[in-house]
Amino acid sequence: MIAQRRTFLAGLTAFAVTMPFAGSAGAKGLGLGSILGRASDSALDQLAQPGAFYGDEAIRIGLPLIGGAGTGGALSSIMGGLSKTGLLDGLVRTINDAAGVAAGEAKPIFRGAIDDLSFSDVPGIVSRNDGATQYLRDSAGDELQDKLRPLVDTALGDMGAYDQMDKLGAKHSFLGLAGISRDGLGGSVTKQGLNGIFSYIGNEEGKLRANPIGKAGGLLKGALGN
């Protein structure tokens, strides 16, 4: 009897979670898509605040090091030494600020990716505090990186990061040896910035699960059996 009841409740849970995604509305309906949309908006709003990326050591963006075989260790030591002198501080702060600007402009990109999700693995999503975030990353991570890159490149240019890098490169040849080119910098900032964004979205998703808000949060709370 107990086993049958558990099976019945599990079926109701799956039905409750998947119903909002039936039909053409997809993730635009209430439920996981709404939870993820709210988490995404909140995360990007936070990261768009001045100094947000640089101020959080867990997601702070550093300069790329793309040295070839046999040079990585030496270049790492050089870069580490220069970081201690403060020579690179201005550039590091600028690329973090640029990532924040790009994050602030990325809401439509993330919302579009979320709307396109089918949420085909509902049990796997609801079983983790950041399950929907990880599902978004697995399903649309490459697409989001491609769409975020132009925003990052524009922000790096507008914030003066590329000019700073060029001036430093003219004085210090090791920057070129380390692979810190304009293209390399843009790619690295995009990748690191996206990691930070997903980290924040996951945190926000966890908060919504712990303290559901509104109809969307209430649906997820019920689905999780809380």
N, C-alpha and C positions, 0 to 999 in steps of 0.2 A: 504493500500500500504506500509506504513512504517513498519507495523508488518510483512508483507511478506518479506520485504527487510531484516529485522533483522533476521528472520528465515533462509533466504538464506545465509546471512553472517555467522551465527552461524554454519550452515552446512559446509561451506567452511573452517571455522576455524578448526572444528573437523577433516575434511578430511586432511587438511594440516598437522595437528599434528600427526595423526595416520598413515599416509602413510609410514613414515620411519620405522614403526615397523611391516609392513606387510611382510609376508613370513618368511623364516628361519633366516634372518639377525637379527630379534628381535631388542633389544636395542643397538646392535652394529652399527646400522645405525645412520644417523644424527638425530637431534631433541632432545627430552628430555633425551634420554640415553647419548648422547654426552655432553649435558649440565651437567648432573649429574656426568659423568665421569670426566669432567674437574674440577668441584667443589670438587669432592672427592680427586683428585690428588693434587690440590692446598691446600686443608685443611690439608692433611696428610703431605705435604712438610713443611707447617708452623709449625705443631705440632712436627715434627721431629727435629726442631731446638733446640739446648741446652737451657734449661730453659723455654721453651714455656709453658708447662703445669703449672709449679710453678709460672711463671711470670704473668699469667692471673688468677686473683682471682675468676673470674666467672666459671672457669673450674678446678681450682686447686684441686688436689686429696688429701683427708685427710685420716687419719687412720680410719679403721672401728671400730664401737662400737656395739658389738653383745651381750651385757650383758643380763642376764635373767630377768624375771619379778622381780621388787622390787630392782634391782641393777642398772638399767640404769641411774637414776638421780644422784646417788652417783658417779658412774663411769664417767659420763659426767663431773661432777665437778672436779674430780681428773684429768681427761685427759685435761680439759681446763686449770687447774692450771699448769700442767706440760708443756703444750704447751707454756704458758707465760714464763716459766723458760728457755725455749730453749732446754730442754732435748730431745725432740722428733724432733727437727728441722732437724737433719741430716737424720733421717729415712724418714721424710716427703719429703724432697728434693730428696732423692734417689728414692722413689717410683714414684715421678713425672718424674724424668729423665728416669726411666725404661719405663713408659708409653710412653714417647716420642720416645724411641728406638723402641718399639713395633709398634707405629704409622708409623714410617718410613718404617717398613717392611710389612705393611698391605695393600699396594697398590693393589697387585694382588688379595687379598681376596675381597676387595671392588669392584674392577673392575669385578671380576667374578660374584659377587652378582648382580651388575648392569646389566651385560650382560644377566642374567637369568630373569630379570624383564619383565613382559608382558605389563605393563602400561595399565591396563584394565580400570582405572578410570581417563581418560585424563581430562575431565572437572574439576574434583576435584583437579588435580595436577596443572593445569595452572592457577587456580584461586587464588593460594597462592604463596607468594614469596619464600617459602621453601617447596612448595607442593611436588616436586619430592623427596626431602630429607625425608620428613615425610612418603611418600609412600615407600621408601626404608626401613625406620626404621620399619614400620608396616609389610612389606612383608618379610624382611630378617633379622630383628634385632636379633632374637634368634640365627639364624645360624651364623651371624657375631660375636656374643658374644662367641659362642662355638669355632670358628676358631681363634679369637683374643686371647683367654685365653692361649694357649700354647706359643704364642709369648710373652705375658706378664710374664708368669712364667719363661721363659728362661731369659728375660731381668732382672727380679727381682733377679734371681740367679747370673747372670753375673755382675750386678751392686753392688752386696753385700748387697742388702736389707734384704734378709733372715738371713744372718749372723748378721747384725745389730740388727734385731728383736730378734734373739736368745740371743744375749748378753744383750740386755735390759731386756728381759724376765727373764733371770737368776738373775738379780738384783732387778727387780720389778715384783712381782707376780700379780699385778693388770692387767698386759697385758694379762695374761692368762684368768683372770676372765672376761675381756672385750671381749674375743673371738678373740683376735688377734693371730691367728695361721697362719702357712704358707698357708694353704688352704684358710682360711678366708681372708688373705691379698691378695692373688692372685685373688680371686673372686671379692673382693671389688675394687681393682685397675682396673680390667677388666671392670666392670660395670661403674665405674666413668669415666674411660678413654673413653669408648664408648660414654657416654653422651657428653663428650667434643668434640669428633670427629664429632658426628652428629650436634652439635651446630655450629662447624666451617664449615661443609659442607653446612648447611643451610645458613650461612652468605655468603659463596662463591656463592651459587646458586642465592641468592638475588642480588649480584653484577653483575652476568652475565645477569640477567633479566633486571637490570637497565641500563647496558651498554653492550649490546650483542657484542660478538666477533666472527668473522668468520661465516661460513655457519650455524653452529649449533645454535649460538646465534641469527643469523638473522632469522632463521626459527621460533624460539620461540618468537622473537619480533613480527613477522608477525602474529603468532597464537594468541598473546595477543592483537592484534589490535593496536599496538603502531606505 
